[in-house]
Amino acid sequence: MNPPKRLRSTGDEEEPPTGGKEEWGAVDVSIVMPMYNASCWLDECLQAILHQDYTGTMELSVFDDASTDDSRTVVEGWKERLEERGVSVVISGHNSSQPRGVGYAKNKAVSQSCGQYLCFQDADDVMLPQRVCLQYDASVLHPHSLIGCQVQRVPEGSTELRPAPIGGNHSHRLLRGSVVETACVWRDYGVWRKQRVKPSELERIVVQHAQCMLDIVYTSHGPTVVMPTWFCSRNWYLKVGPFDEGGKGVPEDLIFFYQSLRQGGGMARVDQCLLVYRYHEKATTHSVTEETIWKLRVDFLQERVLSQWESFTIWNAGKQGRKLYRSLSPTNQKKVKAFCDVDENKIQKGFYTYEDSEQRPKPKVPVLHYKDASAPFIICVKLDMTGGALEENLNSLQLKEGTDYYHFN
């Protein structure tokens, strides 16, 4: 299923890009930067681009989404310094009364760029010196994948990115924190570059990690590889994209991410901190409601997993498990053979009644102890709230993630 994308037509007030437009492939990497009222962060952002240690050819493609501050002036002030470093700069934008949204600005920045590979950069974030170099290496190996990296949040301890899990490992523990620490069973690209690990070995290691990440794509409130860290080939963007241009309140990153998976795309991550993510009250992520994200997640789960199952058990008879049940289509609600839990109070009730159902009699779903329930399961328990007890319970049943159960915390 390929949902239609919302695209905006170009208005008369749009400005042509300055800096010239080469043929696609004229440079190795285009840094794609949508921009809206980012003046106070741009100097640090652009300074970091200037200090990239990548030795191939680069360009910076900026699209100004009707900024009302001096963002455009700041970028133009850096143009000469960047070009002296060998980074060509393309700038355009529009001056309508309202911004058209991040999806629109990203698409315009991509369309005016010419790199074989695309490095997505938010104007309020800061890339570390090795970002382009390491993610380029990864993307060359995986041209049909979205490549991510670890991030550091500023201010430290700030609220997590909407897509909370930035990665995972084979013990099913999600990685969190102001600096996400490596817990995966593979060497990072930094080690590869210093010790010259053979590409064949690196390929094997990354594929293992990518499969681990594919197993947990239903867990987070967004992509497993978060958008501020994305790097991919232009060809893959063209196959998957463009970004949805619905504007404010639309999670264009999550929609693109799911579409990439539908197209058979993979994901991989450089297990090294390559980006400083700035969390602040003006961030566009605040315009997307939790319910919008929830609906997209449930729809994708139904499309990719539940459509393949004849029946299943929801692991959690509490609030989150019941919410998932109520959010399912009538067809998939009928597939729920039971809830399961470890809470004796919930189990003793015997069943859950769906009071809001229009069916008569109202559906009653049994509530069982997890040892009495049967696979497959949808797990609706937060992995960082059980002190490892959930993982122990799952291991005791000898279940395989991605076959016998999926996490949907």
Secondary structure, 3 states (H helix, E strand, C coil): CCCCCCCCCCCCCEEEEECCCCCCCCEEEEEEEEECCCHHHHHHHHHHHHCCCCCCCEEEEEEEECCCCCHHHHHHHHHHHHHHCCEEEEEEEECCCCCCCHHHHHHHHHHCCCEEEEEECCCCCEECCCHHHHHHHHHHHCCCEEEEEEEEEECCCCCCCCCCCCCCCCCCCCCCCCECCCCCCCCCHHHHHHHCCCHHHHHHHHHHHHHHHHHCCCCCCCCCCCHHHCEEEHHHHHHHCCCCCCCCCCCHHHHHHHHHHHCCCEEEEEEEEEEEEECCCCCHHHHCCHHHHHHHHHHHHHHHCHHHCCCEEEECCCHHHHHHHHHCCHHHHCCEEEEEECCHHHHHHCEEECCCCCCCCCCEEEEEEHHHCCCCEEECCCCCCCCCHHHHHHHHCCCCECCCEEECC
